[in-house]
Amino acid sequence: MSLRRRRAKAAEKPKATVDMTSLIDLTFLLLVTFIVTLPALEQGITIMLPRAKTDQLPTKNNKANVITIDSQKRVYFRDAPITLEVLESTLKDLAAEDPDVPVLIRGDERIDYGAVMDVVKIVYKCKVRKMSLVTVEK
């Protein structure tokens, strides 16, 4: 066989190719979508946390009960608006089931100390053993 025939036979074989352009575009689109939406999923209510050095936050199966107080002194429990009276009854029920239920209090740094202490008093009144004030690392 001559060299020319060998090249002709090699050229006749079908070659399998995959156009990667659309797959790369799709991957980039998904990456951008997750980067944009992840912070919104992590914190439902936007507040400015005070800065302080913190220890490990108490979590039980990564499902802590988060109480948030925003800059207008509105109280949220698990990202849902709640009154202090309803919060007290909810925490009493949770503490009756499990006294070691973790509670995290997130307070906006622009509110006065008394608004956060009102929530802390309710947590103590409900006999919750594990409570932490959430801050931003210095």
ZAKOLMI-383101 format. One line per 8 residues: their letters; for each residue x, y, z of N, C-alpha, C, O, CB. Coordinates in steps of 0.05 Angstrom, whole numbers, plus 5000, padded with zeros to 4 digits. Glycine has a CB too. Example, Ala and Ser with C-alpha at 12.3 -4.5 7.8 and 13.67 -1.06 7.14 Angstrom:
% ZAKOLMI-383101
AS) 5264,4886,5156,5246,4910,5156,5264,4934,5156,5285,4934,5169,5226,4911,5181 | 5257,4955,5142,5273,4979,5143,5258,5001,5157,5268,5023,5161,5282,4988,5114
//
This chain:
% ZAKOLMI-383101
MSLRRRRA) 5017,4977,5000,5000,5000,5000,5017,5025,5000,5038,5026,5014,4981,5000,5024 | 5009,5043,4985,5024,5067,4984,5016,5086,5007,4995,5082,5019,5021,5081,4957 | 5032,5105,5012,5026,5124,5033,5001,5140,5028,4986,5147,5046,5050,5143,5037 | 4996,5145,5003,4972,5160,4995,4947,5145,5002,4928,5156,5011,4973,5168,4965 | 4947,5119,4997,4923,5102,5002,4918,5100,5033,4895,5101,5042,4927,5074,4991 | 4940,5098,5048,4936,5097,5077,4923,5122,5087,4905,5121,5104,4964,5092,5090 | 4932,5145,5078,4920,5170,5086,4891,5172,5077,4874,5183,5092,4936,5194,5076 | 4885,5163,5054,4858,5164,5044,4840,5146,5061,4817,5154,5067,4857,5155,5014
KAAEKPKA) 4849,5122,5069,4833,5104,5085,4829,5117,5113,4807,5115,5125,4847,5077,5088 | 4850,5129,5124,4847,5142,5150,4828,5165,5149,4813,5170,5168,4874,5151,5160 | 4827,5179,5127,4809,5202,5124,4780,5193,5121,4762,5208,5127,4817,5219,5101 | 4776,5168,5111,4748,5159,5106,4735,5150,5132,4710,5149,5132,4749,5136,5087 | 4750,5143,5153,4737,5134,5178,4722,5157,5190,4731,5180,5191,4759,5123,5197 | 4698,5151,5201,4683,5172,5214,4695,5179,5241,4706,5162,5255,4653,5163,5218 | 4695,5205,5247,4706,5215,5272,4684,5225,5289,4666,5240,5280,4727,5237,5267 | 4684,5217,5314,4664,5225,5334,4673,5251,5347,4695,5252,5359,4658,5203,5355
TVDMTSLI) 4657,5272,5345,4664,5297,5358,4640,5308,5373,4617,5302,5366,4674,5318,5337 | 4645,5322,5394,4624,5334,5410,4629,5364,5411,4652,5373,5418,4622,5322,5439 | 4610,5380,5404,4613,5409,5405,4610,5418,5434,4588,5416,5446,4592,5423,5387 | 4631,5427,5446,4632,5434,5475,4623,5462,5480,4619,5470,5504,4660,5430,5485 | 4619,5478,5460,4612,5507,5464,4586,5510,5480,4585,5525,5499,4609,5521,5437 | 4566,5495,5473,4540,5498,5487,4542,5487,5515,4529,5498,5534,4518,5484,5472 | 4558,5466,5520,4561,5456,5547,4576,5475,5564,4570,5477,5588,4575,5429,5546 | 4596,5488,5554,4611,5508,5569,4593,5532,5576,4594,5542,5598,4636,5517,5553
DLTFLLLV) 4577,5540,5557,4558,5562,5562,4539,5555,5584,4533,5571,5602,4543,5570,5537 | 4528,5531,5583,4509,5522,5604,4523,5520,5631,4511,5528,5651,4498,5495,5596 | 4547,5510,5632,4562,5508,5657,4567,5536,5669,4563,5540,5693,4588,5493,5653 | 4575,5554,5653,4580,5581,5662,4554,5594,5672,4554,5608,5693,4592,5599,5640 | 4532,5590,5658,4506,5601,5667,4498,5590,5694,4488,5605,5711,4484,5595,5646 | 4501,5564,5698,4494,5552,5724,4512,5562,5746,4503,5567,5768,4496,5521,5722 | 4538,5565,5740,4557,5575,5760,4549,5603,5769,4549,5609,5793,4585,5575,5749 | 4543,5621,5750,4535,5648,5757,4509,5648,5773,4506,5664,5791,4532,5665,5731
TFIVTLPA) 4490,5631,5765,4465,5630,5779,4469,5622,5808,4457,5634,5826,4446,5610,5766 | 4485,5602,5814,4490,5593,5841,4505,5614,5857,4500,5618,5881,4505,5567,5841 | 4524,5627,5844,4539,5648,5859,4521,5671,5867,4524,5682,5889,4562,5659,5841 | 4502,5678,5850,4484,5700,5856,4463,5693,5876,4456,5709,5894,4470,5710,5830 | 4452,5668,5875,4430,5661,5893,4438,5650,5920,4423,5650,5938,4413,5641,5879 | 4463,5640,5922,4471,5628,5948,4470,5647,5971,4460,5639,5992,4499,5617,5945 | 4480,5672,5969,4478,5690,5992,4449,5696,6000,4443,5700,6024,4492,5716,5987 | 4431,5697,5981,4403,5702,5987,4390,5679,6002,4373,5682,6019,4387,5708,5962
LEQGITIM) 4399,5654,5996,4388,5631,6010,4399,5629,6038,4385,5619,6056,4394,5606,5994 | 4423,5638,6042,4436,5635,6068,4424,5654,6089,4419,5645,6111,4465,5640,6066 | 4418,5678,6082,4407,5698,6100,4382,5710,6087,4385,5725,6067,4428,5719,6108 | 4359,5704,6098,4335,5715,6087,4330,5744,6093,4318,5758,6077,4311,5699,6096 | 4339,5753,6117,4335,5781,6125,4362,5794,6127,4380,5784,6140,4320,5781,6153 | 4365,5817,6114,4390,5831,6113,4393,5849,6137,4376,5867,6141,4393,5847,6086 | 4413,5844,6153,4420,5861,6175,4450,5865,6177,4465,5850,6165,4409,5849,6202 | 4458,5885,6192,4487,5890,6197,4493,5878,6224,4484,5889,6244,4494,5920,6195
LPRAKTDQ) 4509,5857,6225,4516,5844,6250,4539,5859,6263,4557,5869,6248,4523,5815,6246 | 4539,5861,6289,4562,5873,6303,4587,5856,6299,4585,5832,6295,4557,5878,6332 | 4611,5869,6302,4636,5854,6298,4647,5847,6325,4648,5863,6344,4656,5872,6283 | 4654,5821,6328,4666,5811,6353,4679,5784,6347,4673,5771,6327,4645,5809,6375 | 4696,5776,6365,4708,5749,6363,4689,5729,6375,4679,5733,6397,4736,5748,6377 | 4683,5708,6360,4663,5689,6369,4675,5661,6371,4694,5655,6357,4639,5689,6351 | 4662,5644,6387,4669,5616,6388,4651,5601,6369,4636,5613,6353,4666,5605,6417 | 4653,5575,6370,4636,5557,6353,4607,5561,6361,4600,5560,6384,4644,5528,6356
LPTKNNKA) 4589,5565,6341,4561,5568,6346,4548,5541,6352,4555,5521,6340,4547,5582,6322 | 4529,5541,6371,4517,5515,6377,4497,5508,6356,4478,5523,6350,4503,5516,6405 | 4500,5485,6344,4481,5475,6324,4475,5446,6330,4492,5432,6340,4491,5479,6295 | 4451,5438,6325,4443,5411,6329,4433,5401,6302,4412,5408,6292,4421,5408,6351 | 4449,5384,6289,4444,5374,6262,4441,5398,6243,4426,5397,6223,4418,5358,6262 | 4457,5419,6248,4457,5443,6231,4430,5455,6228,4424,5468,6207,4468,5436,6204 | 4412,5452,6247,4386,5464,6246,4381,5480,6271,4365,5473,6288,4364,5442,6243 | 4394,5503,6273,4390,5521,6296,4366,5538,6291,4359,5544,6268,4415,5538,6301
NVITIDSQ) 4353,5546,6312,4330,5564,6310,4340,5593,6311,4351,5601,6332,4309,5558,6333 | 4337,5607,6290,4349,5634,6287,4327,5654,6292,4306,5654,6280,4361,5638,6259 | 4333,5673,6311,4316,5696,6317,4331,5720,6307,4354,5725,6315,4308,5698,6348 | 4318,5736,6289,4331,5759,6277,4315,5784,6286,4291,5785,6285,4332,5757,6246 | 4330,5805,6293,4318,5831,6299,4330,5851,6279,4354,5856,6279,4324,5840,6329 | 4314,5863,6262,4324,5881,6241,4326,5909,6252,4321,5914,6275,4306,5880,6216 | 4334,5928,6235,4339,5955,6243,4314,5970,6252,4316,5990,6266,4353,5971,6221 | 4290,5961,6244,4265,5973,6253,4253,5958,6277,4230,5962,6284,4245,5972,6230
KRVYFRDA) 4270,5942,6290,4263,5926,6314,4240,5906,6309,4226,5898,6328,4254,5945,6337 | 4238,5897,6284,4219,5875,6278,4233,5849,6285,4256,5846,6279,4209,5876,6249 | 4218,5830,6296,4229,5805,6304,4220,5783,6285,4197,5782,6277,4220,5797,6333 | 4239,5766,6277,4234,5744,6258,4243,5718,6271,4264,5718,6284,4248,5749,6231 | 4228,5697,6268,4236,5671,6277,4236,5653,6253,4216,5648,6240,4216,5660,6299 | 4260,5642,6246,4264,5625,6222,4255,5641,6197,4241,5630,6180,4248,5598,6224 | 4262,5666,6196,4257,5684,6173,4227,5691,6169,4220,5700,6148,4267,5672,6147 | 4210,5686,6189,4182,5693,6188,4177,5714,6210,4185,5710,6232,4164,5668,6191
PITLEVLE) 4162,5735,6203,4156,5755,6224,4140,5743,6247,4123,5726,6242,4141,5779,6211 | 4146,5752,6271,4133,5741,6295,4131,5762,6317,4149,5780,6318,4148,5715,6305 | 4111,5760,6334,4110,5778,6357,4125,5766,6380,4130,5742,6380,4080,5784,6364 | 4131,5782,6400,4145,5771,6423,4129,5751,6439,4140,5732,6450,4154,5794,6441 | 4103,5755,6440,4085,5736,6455,4085,5709,6441,4087,5688,6454,4057,5748,6457 | 4082,5709,6414,4082,5684,6399,4109,5671,6400,4111,5646,6402,4073,5689,6370 | 4130,5687,6400,4157,5676,6402,4161,5662,6429,4173,5641,6430,4178,5699,6399 | 4151,5674,6450,4154,5661,6476,4139,5634,6477,4151,5615,6487,4142,5679,6498
STLKDLAA) 4115,5633,6467,4101,5607,6467,4114,5586,6449,4115,5563,6456,4071,5611,6458 | 4125,5595,6426,4139,5577,6408,4164,5566,6421,4170,5542,6420,4146,5591,6382 | 4180,5583,6435,4204,5574,6448,4198,5556,6471,4213,5537,6477,4221,5598,6457 | 4177,5561,6486,4169,5544,6508,4163,5516,6498,4171,5496,6510,4144,5555,6523 | 4149,5514,6475,4142,5488,6463,4168,5474,6454,4171,5450,6459,4124,5492,6439 | 4186,5488,6442,4211,5476,6433,4228,5467,6456,4240,5445,6456,4227,5496,6416 | 4229,5483,6478,4245,5476,6501,4233,5453,6516,4247,5438,6529,4249,5500,6519 | 4206,5450,6515,4193,5428,6529,4201,5402,6515,4204,5381,6528,4163,5432,6529
EDPDVPVL) 4203,5402,6488,4210,5378,6473,4240,5372,6478,4247,5348,6482,4205,5382,6443 | 4257,5392,6476,4286,5388,6479,4298,5413,6491,4301,5433,6478,4298,5382,6451 | 4306,5412,6517,4318,5436,6530,4345,5444,6517,4353,5467,6521,4322,5430,6559 | 4358,5426,6503,4383,5433,6490,4380,5443,6461,4399,5443,6446,4401,5409,6490 | 4356,5452,6454,4351,5463,6428,4368,5488,6424,4366,5506,6441,4321,5468,6422 | 4384,5491,6403,4401,5514,6400,4385,5538,6389,4368,5535,6371,4424,5508,6381 | 4389,5562,6400,4376,5586,6391,4398,5607,6385,4415,5612,6402,4356,5597,6412 | 4398,5618,6361,4417,5638,6353,4402,5665,6351,4381,5666,6337,4431,5631,6326
IRGDERID) 4412,5686,6363,4399,5712,6362,4417,5730,6345,4440,5735,6351,4395,5724,6390 | 4405,5740,6323,4419,5758,6304,4406,5785,6307,4383,5789,6300,4418,5748,6275 | 4421,5805,6318,4410,5832,6321,4426,5852,6305,4451,5851,6304,4411,5840,6351 | 4412,5869,6291,4424,5890,6275,4440,5908,6294,4431,5915,6316,4403,5906,6259 | 4464,5917,6286,4481,5933,6303,4471,5961,6307,4480,5975,6325,4509,5934,6292 | 4451,5970,6291,4441,5997,6293,4418,6000,6313,4410,6022,6319,4431,6006,6265 | 4408,5978,6324,4387,5980,6343,4398,5982,6371,4421,5976,6376,4368,5955,6342 | 4381,5991,6390,4391,5995,6417,4393,5968,6431,4381,5948,6423,4373,6014,6433
YGAVMDVV) 4407,5968,6453,4413,5944,6468,4387,5932,6480,4385,5907,6483,4433,5951,6491 | 4368,5949,6487,4343,5939,6499,4327,5921,6482,4314,5902,6492,4327,5963,6507 | 4327,5926,6456,4311,5909,6437,4322,5881,6436,4307,5861,6435,4311,5921,6409 | 4348,5878,6437,4361,5851,6437,4356,5838,6464,4351,5814,6465,4391,5853,6431 | 4358,5853,6485,4354,5842,6512,4326,5833,6517,4322,5814,6532,4362,5863,6533 | 4306,5845,6504,4278,5835,6506,4276,5807,6496,4263,5790,6507,4259,5854,6490 | 4290,5801,6474,4290,5775,6462,4306,5755,6480,4297,5733,6484,4301,5775,6433 | 4328,5764,6490,4345,5747,6507,4329,5740,6532,4331,5717,6541,4371,5762,6515
KIVYKCKV) 4315,5759,6544,4298,5753,6567,4278,5731,6562,4273,5714,6578,4284,5779,6577 | 4266,5732,6538,4246,5712,6531,4259,5685,6528,4248,5665,6537,4232,5719,6504 | 4283,5684,6516,4297,5659,6514,4304,5647,6541,4300,5623,6546,4324,5663,6497 | 4314,5664,6559,4319,5654,6587,4294,5645,6601,4294,5626,6615,4333,5676,6603 | 4272,5660,6597,4247,5654,6610,4236,5627,6601,4223,5613,6616,4227,5676,6604 | 4242,5620,6576,4233,5594,6565,4252,5571,6572,4247,5548,6564,4230,5596,6535 | 4273,5577,6587,4292,5557,6597,4306,5542,6574,4310,5518,6575,4277,5537,6614 | 4314,5557,6554,4330,5546,6532,4359,5546,6542,4369,5567,6551,4327,5562,6505
RKMSLVTV) 4373,5524,6540,4400,5521,6551,4422,5531,6532,4442,5541,6541,4405,5492,6558 | 4417,5528,6506,4438,5536,6487,4429,5560,6471,4411,5558,6453,4445,5512,6468 | 4441,5583,6477,4434,5608,6463,4460,5623,6456,4478,5623,6473,4415,5626,6480 | 4461,5634,6433,4485,5650,6424,4476,5675,6411,4456,5676,6397,4503,5633,6406 | 4492,5696,6414,4488,5721,6400,4507,5720,6376,4531,5717,6379,4494,5746,6417 | 4496,5723,6352,4512,5720,6327,4525,5747,6321,4512,5768,6321,4494,5711,6304 | 4551,5746,6315,4566,5769,6306,4582,5763,6281,4583,5739,6273,4585,5779,6329 | 4595,5783,6270,4613,5779,6247,4641,5778,6258,4648,5793,6276,4609,5802,6226
EK) 4657,5760,6248,4685,5757,6257,4700,5782,6251,4698,5794,6230,4698,5733,6243 | 4717,5791,6270,4733,5815,6267,4754,5812,6246,4769,5830,6241,4746,5823,6293
//
